[in-house]
C-alpha cells in the first residue's frame, strides 16, 4: 500500500507542514505562558508569606516545558536562593531556642 517515496519528508503535503509549524509556534507560546504564570504565582505566594507554596511554584517554573527563558530562570533561582536562606536561618534559630530551653529545663 505505502511506497517508500510517500514516507519521505519532502513529499509531505504543504498543509500538513503548515499545521506542524503552527503547532510548534503554539507550543512555544503555551510553554512561555505557563512558565511566566508559575513565576508570577510564586512571587505572589512569597509576598503573602506562603513560602512553601512559593518555592513549589518557582520549582514548577524551572521544570515545566522544553523551551526556557533564561531571564525567568535566573529570577526563579534567585528567589529560591532567598527562600532557602530564610528557611535555613529560621531552622538555626529554632534549633538554638530548643537547645536553650532544654538546657534551662535541665538546670
TIRO-2110 file (N, C-alpha, C; in Angstrom, 1 decimal):
// TIRO-2110
0.8, -1.2, 0.0, N, 1, A
0.0, 0.0, 0.0, CA, 1, A
0.9, 1.3, 0.0, C, 1, A
1.8, 1.3, 1.0, N, 2, A
2.6, 2.5, 1.1, CA, 2, A
3.9, 2.2, 0.3, C, 2, A
4.4, 3.2, -0.4, N, 3, A
5.6, 3.1, -1.1, CA, 3, A
6.7, 3.9, -0.3, C, 3, A
7.9, 3.6, -0.5, N, 4, A
9.0, 4.2, 0.2, CA, 4, A
9.0, 5.7, -0.1, C, 4, A
8.6, 6.2, -1.2, N, 5, A
8.6, 7.6, -1.6, CA, 5, A
7.6, 8.4, -0.8, C, 5, A
6.5, 7.8, -0.3, N, 6, A
5.5, 8.5, 0.4, CA, 6, A
5.9, 8.9, 1.8, C, 6, A
6.9, 8.2, 2.3, N, 7, A
7.3, 8.4, 3.7, CA, 7, A
8.4, 9.5, 3.8, C, 7, A
8.9, 9.9, 2.7, N, 8, A
10.0, 11.0, 2.7, CA, 8, A
9.3, 12.3, 3.1, C, 8, A
10.1, 13.1, 3.9, N, 9, A
9.6, 14.4, 4.4, CA, 9, A
9.4, 15.4, 3.2, C, 9, A
10.1, 15.2, 2.1, N, 10, A
9.9, 16.1, 1.0, CA, 10, A
8.6, 16.0, 0.3, C, 10, A
7.9, 14.9, 0.6, N, 11, A
6.6, 14.7, -0.1, CA, 11, A
5.4, 14.8, 0.9, C, 11, A
5.7, 15.4, 2.0, N, 12, A
4.6, 15.7, 2.9, CA, 12, A
3.8, 16.9, 2.4, C, 12, A
2.5, 16.8, 2.3, N, 13, A
1.7, 17.9, 1.8, CA, 13, A
1.9, 19.2, 2.5, C, 13, A
1.9, 20.3, 1.8, N, 14, A
2.2, 21.6, 2.4, CA, 14, A
1.2, 22.0, 3.6, C, 14, A
0.0, 21.6, 3.5, N, 15, A
-0.9, 22.0, 4.5, CA, 15, A
-0.6, 21.2, 5.8, C, 15, A
-0.1, 20.0, 5.7, N, 16, A
0.4, 19.3, 6.9, CA, 16, A
1.6, 20.0, 7.5, C, 16, A
2.6, 20.4, 6.7, N, 17, A
3.8, 21.1, 7.2, CA, 17, A
3.4, 22.4, 7.8, C, 17, A
2.4, 23.1, 7.3, N, 18, A
1.9, 24.4, 7.8, CA, 18, A
1.3, 24.1, 9.2, C, 18, A
0.6, 23.1, 9.4, N, 19, A
0.0, 22.7, 10.7, CA, 19, A
1.1, 22.4, 11.7, C, 19, A
2.1, 21.7, 11.2, N, 20, A
3.2, 21.3, 12.1, CA, 20, A
3.9, 22.6, 12.6, C, 20, A
4.2, 23.5, 11.7, N, 21, A
4.9, 24.8, 12.1, CA, 21, A
4.0, 25.6, 13.1, C, 21, A
2.7, 25.6, 12.8, N, 22, A
1.8, 26.3, 13.6, CA, 22, A
1.7, 25.8, 15.0, C, 22, A
1.7, 24.4, 15.1, N, 23, A
1.7, 23.8, 16.4, CA, 23, A
3.0, 24.0, 17.2, C, 23, A
4.1, 24.1, 16.5, N, 24, A
5.4, 24.3, 17.2, CA, 24, A
5.4, 25.8, 17.7, C, 24, A
4.9, 26.7, 17.0, N, 25, A
4.8, 28.1, 17.5, CA, 25, A
3.8, 28.2, 18.6, C, 25, A
2.7, 27.5, 18.5, N, 26, A
1.7, 27.5, 19.6, CA, 26, A
2.3, 26.9, 20.9, C, 26, A
3.0, 25.8, 20.7, N, 27, A
3.7, 25.1, 21.8, CA, 27, A
4.6, 26.1, 22.5, C, 27, A
5.4, 26.9, 21.8, N, 28, A
6.3, 27.8, 22.3, CA, 28, A
5.5, 28.8, 23.2, C, 28, A
4.4, 29.4, 22.7, N, 29, A
3.7, 30.4, 23.5, CA, 29, A
3.0, 29.8, 24.7, C, 29, A
2.5, 28.6, 24.6, N, 30, A
1.9, 27.9, 25.7, CA, 30, A
3.0, 27.7, 26.8, C, 30, A
4.1, 27.2, 26.4, N, 31, A
5.2, 27.0, 27.4, CA, 31, A
5.6, 28.3, 28.1, C, 31, A
5.8, 29.3, 27.3, N, 32, A
6.2, 30.6, 27.8, CA, 32, A
5.1, 31.1, 28.8, C, 32, A
3.8, 31.0, 28.4, N, 33, A
2.8, 31.5, 29.3, CA, 33, A
2.8, 30.7, 30.6, C, 33, A
2.9, 29.4, 30.6, N, 34, A
2.9, 28.6, 31.8, CA, 34, A
4.1, 29.0, 32.7, C, 34, A
5.3, 29.1, 32.1, N, 35, A
6.5, 29.4, 32.9, CA, 35, A
6.3, 30.8, 33.5, C, 35, A
5.8, 31.8, 32.8, N, 36, A
5.6, 33.1, 33.3, CA, 36, A
4.5, 33.1, 34.4, C, 36, A
3.5, 32.3, 34.2, N, 37, A
2.4, 32.2, 35.2, CA, 37, A
2.9, 31.6, 36.5, C, 37, A
3.7, 30.5, 36.4, N, 38, A
4.3, 29.9, 37.6, CA, 38, A
5.2, 30.9, 38.4, C, 38, A
6.0, 31.7, 37.6, N, 39, A
6.8, 32.6, 38.3, CA, 39, A
6.0, 33.7, 39.0, C, 39, A
5.0, 34.2, 38.3, N, 40, A
4.1, 35.3, 39.0, CA, 40, A
3.4, 34.7, 40.2, C, 40, A
2.9, 33.5, 40.1, N, 41, A
2.2, 32.9, 41.2, CA, 41, A
3.2, 32.7, 42.4, C, 41, A
4.4, 32.3, 42.1, N, 42, A
5.4, 32.2, 43.1, CA, 42, A
5.7, 33.5, 43.8, C, 42, A
5.8, 34.6, 43.0, N, 43, A
6.1, 35.9, 43.6, CA, 43, A
4.9, 36.3, 44.5, C, 43, A
3.7, 36.0, 44.1, N, 44, A
2.5, 36.4, 44.9, CA, 44, A
2.5, 35.6, 46.2, C, 44, A
2.7, 34.3, 46.1, N, 45, A
2.7, 33.5, 47.3, CA, 45, A
3.9, 33.9, 48.3, C, 45, A
5.0, 34.3, 47.7, N, 46, A
6.1, 34.7, 48.6, CA, 46, A
5.7, 36.1, 49.2, C, 46, A
5.1, 36.9, 48.5, N, 47, A
4.7, 38.2, 49.1, CA, 47, A
3.7, 38.1, 50.2, C, 47, A
2.8, 37.1, 50.1, N, 48, A
1.8, 37.0, 51.2, CA, 48, A
2.3, 36.0, 52.3, C, 48, A
3.5, 35.5, 52.2, N, 49, A
4.1, 34.8, 53.2, CA, 49, A
3.9, 33.2, 53.1, C, 49, A
3.4, 32.7, 52.0, N, 50, A
3.3, 31.3, 51.9, CA, 50, A
4.6, 30.8, 51.2, C, 50, A
5.6, 30.7, 51.9, N, 51, A
7.0, 30.4, 51.4, CA, 51, A
7.0, 29.0, 50.8, C, 51, A
6.4, 28.0, 51.4, N, 52, A
6.5, 26.7, 50.8, CA, 52, A
5.8, 26.6, 49.4, C, 52, A
4.6, 27.2, 49.3, N, 53, A
3.9, 27.3, 48.0, CA, 53, A
4.7, 28.0, 47.0, C, 53, A
5.3, 29.1, 47.4, N, 54, A
6.2, 29.9, 46.5, CA, 54, A
7.3, 29.1, 46.0, C, 54, A
8.0, 28.4, 46.9, N, 55, A
9.1, 27.5, 46.4, CA, 55, A
8.6, 26.5, 45.5, C, 55, A
7.4, 25.9, 45.7, N, 56, A
6.9, 24.9, 44.8, CA, 56, A
6.6, 25.5, 43.4, C, 56, A
6.1, 26.7, 43.4, N, 57, A
5.8, 27.4, 42.1, CA, 57, A
7.1, 27.7, 41.3, C, 57, A
8.1, 28.2, 42.1, N, 58, A
9.4, 28.5, 41.4, CA, 58, A
10.0, 27.2, 40.9, C, 58, A
9.9, 26.1, 41.6, N, 59, A
10.4, 24.9, 41.1, CA, 59, A
9.6, 24.4, 39.9, C, 59, A
8.3, 24.5, 39.9, N, 60, A
7.5, 24.2, 38.7, CA, 60, A
7.9, 25.0, 37.5, C, 60, A
8.2, 26.3, 37.8, N, 61, A
8.6, 27.2, 36.7, CA, 61, A
9.9, 26.7, 36.0, C, 61, A
10.8, 26.2, 36.9, N, 62, A
12.1, 25.7, 36.3, CA, 62, A
11.9, 24.4, 35.6, C, 62, A
11.0, 23.6, 36.0, N, 63, A
10.9, 22.2, 35.5, CA, 63, A
9.9, 22.1, 34.3, C, 63, A
9.0, 23.1, 34.1, N, 64, A
8.0, 23.0, 33.1, CA, 64, A
8.5, 23.2, 31.7, C, 64, A
8.0, 22.4, 30.8, N, 65, A
8.2, 22.7, 29.4, CA, 65, A
9.6, 22.3, 28.9, C, 65, A
9.8, 22.6, 27.6, N, 66, A
11.0, 22.2, 26.9, CA, 66, A
11.7, 23.5, 26.3, C, 66, A
11.0, 24.6, 26.5, N, 67, A
11.6, 25.9, 26.0, CA, 67, A
11.7, 26.8, 27.2, C, 67, A
12.9, 27.3, 27.4, N, 68, A
13.2, 28.1, 28.6, CA, 68, A
13.6, 29.5, 28.3, C, 68, A
13.1, 30.4, 29.2, N, 69, A
13.5, 31.8, 29.1, CA, 69, A
14.6, 32.0, 30.1, C, 69, A
15.8, 32.4, 29.7, N, 70, A
17.0, 32.5, 30.6, CA, 70, A
16.7, 33.5, 31.7, C, 70, A
16.0, 34.6, 31.4, N, 71, A
15.8, 35.7, 32.4, CA, 71, A
14.9, 35.2, 33.5, C, 71, A
13.8, 34.5, 33.1, N, 72, A
12.9, 34.0, 34.2, CA, 72, A
13.6, 32.9, 35.0, C, 72, A
14.4, 32.0, 34.3, N, 73, A
15.1, 31.0, 35.1, CA, 73, A
16.1, 31.6, 36.1, C, 73, A
16.8, 32.7, 35.7, N, 74, A
17.7, 33.4, 36.6, CA, 74, A
16.9, 34.0, 37.8, C, 74, A
15.7, 34.6, 37.5, N, 75, A
14.9, 35.2, 38.6, CA, 75, A
14.4, 34.1, 39.5, C, 75, A
14.0, 33.0, 39.0, N, 76, A
13.5, 31.9, 39.8, CA, 76, A
14.6, 31.3, 40.7, C, 76, A
15.8, 31.2, 40.2, N, 77, A
16.9, 30.7, 41.0, CA, 77, A
17.2, 31.7, 42.1, C, 77, A
17.2, 33.0, 41.8, N, 78, A
17.4, 34.0, 42.9, CA, 78, A
16.4, 33.9, 44.0, C, 78, A
15.1, 33.8, 43.6, N, 79, A
14.0, 33.7, 44.5, CA, 79, A
14.1, 32.4, 45.4, C, 79, A
14.5, 31.3, 44.8, N, 80, A
14.6, 30.1, 45.5, CA, 80, A
15.8, 30.2, 46.5, C, 80, A
16.9, 30.8, 46.1, N, 81, A
18.0, 31.0, 47.0, CA, 81, A
17.6, 31.9, 48.2, C, 81, A
16.9, 32.9, 48.0, N, 82, A
16.4, 33.7, 49.1, CA, 82, A
15.5, 32.9, 50.0, C, 82, A
14.6, 32.1, 49.5, N, 83, A
13.7, 31.3, 50.3, CA, 83, A
14.5, 30.3, 51.1, C, 83, A
15.5, 29.6, 50.5, N, 84, A
16.2, 28.7, 51.3, CA, 84, A
17.1, 29.3, 52.3, C, 84, A
17.6, 30.5, 52.0, N, 85, A
18.4, 31.2, 53.1, CA, 85, A
17.5, 31.5, 54.3, C, 85, A
16.3, 32.0, 54.0, N, 86, A
15.4, 32.3, 55.1, CA, 86, A
15.0, 31.0, 55.9, C, 86, A
14.8, 30.0, 55.2, N, 87, A
14.4, 28.7, 55.9, CA, 87, A
15.6, 28.2, 56.7, C, 87, A
16.8, 28.3, 56.2, N, 88, A
18.0, 27.8, 56.9, CA, 88, A
18.2, 28.7, 58.2, C, 88, A
18.0, 30.0, 58.0, N, 89, A
18.2, 30.9, 59.2, CA, 89, A
17.1, 30.6, 60.2, C, 89, A
15.8, 30.4, 59.8, N, 90, A
14.8, 30.0, 60.8, CA, 90, A
15.1, 28.7, 61.5, C, 90, A
15.5, 27.7, 60.7, N, 91, A
15.8, 26.4, 61.3, CA, 91, A
17.0, 26.6, 62.4, C, 91, A
18.0, 27.4, 62.1, N, 92, A
19.1, 27.6, 63.0, CA, 92, A
18.5, 28.2, 64.3, C, 92, A
17.7, 29.3, 64.1, N, 93, A
17.2, 30.0, 65.3, CA, 93, A
16.3, 29.0, 66.1, C, 93, A
15.5, 28.2, 65.5, N, 94, A
14.6, 27.3, 66.2, CA, 94, A
15.5, 26.3, 66.9, C, 94, A
16.5, 25.8, 66.3, N, 95, A
17.4, 24.8, 66.9, CA, 95, A
18.1, 25.4, 68.2, C, 95, A
18.6, 26.6, 68.1, N, 96, A
19.2, 27.2, 69.2, CA, 96, A
18.2, 27.5, 70.4, C, 96, A
17.0, 27.9, 70.0, N, 97, A
15.9, 28.1, 71.0, CA, 97, A
15.6, 26.8, 71.7, C, 97, A
15.5, 25.7, 70.9, N, 98, A
15.2, 24.4, 71.6, CA, 98, A
16.4, 24.0, 72.5, C, 98, A
17.6, 24.2, 72.1, N, 99, A
18.7, 23.9, 72.9, CA, 99, A
18.7, 24.7, 74.2, C, 99, A
18.4, 26.0, 74.1, N, 100, A
18.4, 26.9, 75.2, CA, 100, A
17.3, 26.4, 76.2, C, 100, A
16.1, 26.1, 75.7, N, 101, A
15.0, 25.7, 76.5, CA, 101, A
15.3, 24.4, 77.2, C, 101, A
16.0, 23.5, 76.5, N, 102, A
16.3, 22.2, 77.0, CA, 102, A
17.3, 22.3, 78.1, C, 102, A
18.4, 23.1, 77.9, N, 103, A
19.4, 23.3, 78.9, CA, 103, A
18.8, 24.0, 80.1, C, 103, A
17.9, 25.0, 79.9, N, 104, A
17.3, 25.7, 81.0, CA, 104, A
16.4, 24.8, 81.8, C, 104, A
15.7, 23.9, 81.1, N, 105, A
14.8, 23.0, 81.8, CA, 105, A
15.5, 21.9, 82.6, C, 105, A
16.7, 21.5, 82.1, N, 106, A
17.5, 20.5, 82.8, CA, 106, A
18.2, 21.1, 84.0, C, 106, A
18.6, 22.4, 83.9, N, 107, A
19.3, 23.1, 85.0, CA, 107, A
18.4, 23.5, 86.1, C, 107, A
END
